[in-house]
Amino acid sequence: MGVGVALNELIERTSDNGIVDPGSLLMQQLDASREGKPQFFERELEGGRILSVRANSIPGGGVITLYKDITERKAFEKRLIEMATRDELTGLINRREFFTLANHEEERAKREGHVVSVMMIDADYFKKINDTYGHAIGDDVLRDRADNCRKIFRKTDVVGRYGGEEFSVILPGVKEEMSKIIAERLHKSVAESIVKSEKGDLTSTIIIGIACAQGRDIRIEEILDRADRSLYTAKAQDRNRAIFDSAA
């Protein structure tokens, strides 16, 4: 659909019952103080169609409008944003977007003074999985780990693929004891996950390094470094475990 298509026609195609008042859709958006001047806004209809609307209110209460269906353009723009910010394999945010959001959380923590916990997560013996089962199954394992993260962490947590088989998480407002509980939940979720392959069902484990900090001089990169050191300590020990770094 293009410029000049009637709103009623769009509504008939997108509404379940076809009963929508075009005037109410429009008048909710108009700024009375701008009478006679063009006003631009977007409106999502039932069924997901998105309209770009240009409206001119005129003396006597009338409105002259021009509509354009921009649904496809909006979907394309959303895809571009996802390509720039999402890891293609796992669907989690990528490393660059992770640090963008990490900086926001750092500023918020400094401003509000709340505690922040950070986790570094590594798929255990991942090279052995790739060598034994092949890289395609290795990719399935990483996707499964991402699904485990989505199950366990909150929508307010920042969860990303840090690189390779490593994942990183920022948990705003989460203190030491709770971070350990969450790590155990993640361990349990991963242990119960099964990845299918031609060579049989595959189960695997993870290791987690945890650190947290609180205060006006908090630095996310410093906490990440501490969590990363804890991760490598776990690698050097029994693996399949979480280690908390309590250094100030």
LOGU-917065 format. One record per residue (C-alpha): residue in three letters; x, y, z. Coordinates in steps of 0.1 Angstrom, whole numbers, plus 2048, in hexadecimal, padded with zeros to 3 digits. Each point is the difference from the previous one (the first is absolute). Layout:
# LOGU-917065
alaXYZ/...
END
This chain:
# LOGU-917065
met800800800/gly80C8237F9/val7F9824806/gly7DB8097FD/val7F17DF80A/ala7E1805815/leu8037F8825/asn7DF7ED7FF/glu80E7E87E6/leu81E7F9816/ile7EA7FB81F/glu7E97E77EE/arg81F7EC7F6/thr8107FF823/ser7E4801819/asp7EF7E080C/asn7DE810800/gly80581E7E9/ile7F181781A/val81981B807/asp7F9826801/pro81B8117EA/gly7F8821810/ser8087F3823/leu8227F27F4/leu8098227F2/met7F3818819/gln8137EF81C/gln82080A7EF/leu7F88247F4/asp80F81D813/ala7E581B802/ser81A81C804/arg80D7F87DD/glu7DF8057ED/gly8078077DB/lys8237F2802/pro80A7DD7F3/gln8037E681B/phe8127DF7FB/phe7FE7DF815/glu7FE7DB7FC/arg7E37E980A/glu7FF7DA803/leu7DF7F07F7/glu7F27DF80B/gly8117E57ED/gly822810802/arg7FE8197E2/ile812821807/leu7F58217F0/ser8138207FB/val7E781C804/arg8028247F5/ala7E381480E/asn7F48257FD/ser7E580B818/ile7EB81C7F0/pro7E781A80E/gly7DE7F1808/gly80E7DF80D/gly8097EF7DF/val8207ED7FA/ile8137FA7DF/thr8147E1801/leu8197EC7EB/tyr8097DC809/lys81C7EA7F6/asp8047DB809/ile8247FD80D/thr7FE7DD80F/glu81A7F17E9/arg81881D805/lys7FD7FD826/ala8067DA7FE/phe81F8077EC/glu80D81B818/lys7FA7E881D/arg8147E57EE/leu81D8187FA/ile801809825/glu8007DB809/met81C7F97E8/ala81581B810/thr7F97F7824/arg7F87DA801/asp8167E27FE/glu7F47ED7E1/leu8067DD80F/thr7F1803822/gly7E881E7FD/leu80F81081F/ile80F8237FD/asn8238017F2/arg82080C811/arg7FD8247F4/glu7DC80480B/phe8097F0821/phe81981A808/thr7E881C7F5/leu7E67F3818/ala81B7F981A/asn80A825800/his7DC80A805/glu7FE7E981E/glu82080E80E/glu7F38237FF/arg7DF7F5810/ala8127EE81C/lys81681E807/arg7E2817800/glu7E97E9815/gly81B7F0815/his7F37DC7FB/val8157E07FF/val8087F07DF/ser80A7DB7FA/val8127F37E1/met8037DD7F3/met8187F17E7/ile7F37DF7F3/asp8147E67EB/ala7F47E17F0/asp8157E4810/tyr8187EC7E9/phe7F18117E2/lys81E7F77E9/lys7FB7DB808/ile7DB8037F7/asn80980F7DE/asp81B7E67FA/thr7EA7E3809/tyr7DE80B7F3/gly80881A7E6/his7FC8257FE/ala7DB7FF7F7/ile7F97EE821/gly817818811/asp7EA81C7F3/asp7E17EE80D/val8107FF822/leu806825800/arg7DC8077F5/asp7F57E981C/arg815813819/ala7F18217F4/asp7DD7F0806/asn80A7F7823/cys80B824807/arg7DE80D7F3/lys7EE7E8818/ile81480A81F/phe8088257FC/arg7E881D803/lys7F68177E4/thr81281C812/asp8217ED800/val8198067E4/val8087DE7F0/gly8187FE7E2/arg8177EA7ED/tyr82280C80A/gly8137ED7E6/gly8057DB7F6/glu7F07EA81A/glu80081C81B/phe7E181280C/ser7FF81F816/val7E480C817/ile7FA820814/leu7E77FD81C/pro7F582280E/gly7F7800824/val80B7DC807/lys8167FA81F/glu81A7E5805/glu7EA7E6810/met7E48037E6/ser81A7FF7E4/lys80C7DE80D/ile7DC7F3801/ile7FA80C7DC/ala8207EF7F5/glu7F47DF810/arg7DF8037ED/leu8138057E0/his8167E2807/lys7E17EA806/ser7EF80D7E1/val81F7F87EB/ala8057DE810/glu7DC7F67F7/ser80380B7DB/ile8057E67E5/val80E8087DD/lys7F77E67E6/ser81B7F37E8/glu8057E37E8/lys81A7F3819/gly7E680081C/asp7F281881A/leu81981980D/thr801810822/ser81A81980B/thr80981781D/ile80A824805/ile818814816/ile7F782280E/gly81581C80F/ile7ED81A815/ala80982280E/cys7EC81D80E/ala80682480B/gln7EE81D80E/gly808825804/arg8048217ED/asp8217F57F0/ile7F27E07F2/arg8107F57DF/ile7EF7E47EC/glu8207F77ED/glu8127FB821/ile7E57E980D/leu8007ED7DF/asp8267FB804/arg7FB7F2823/ala7E57E97F4/asp8167F47E3/arg81C7F8818/ser7E87EC815/leu7F67EE7E1/tyr8237F67F8/thr8057F5824/ala7E37E97FC/lys80E7F27DF/ala8207F7813/gln7ED7ED81B/asp7E37E87FC/arg7EC8137E6/asn7DA7FD800/arg7FF81981C/ala7FC825809/ile81A814811/phe7FA821811/asp81A81B801/ser7FC814820/ala81C8197FA/ala7F6824807/
END
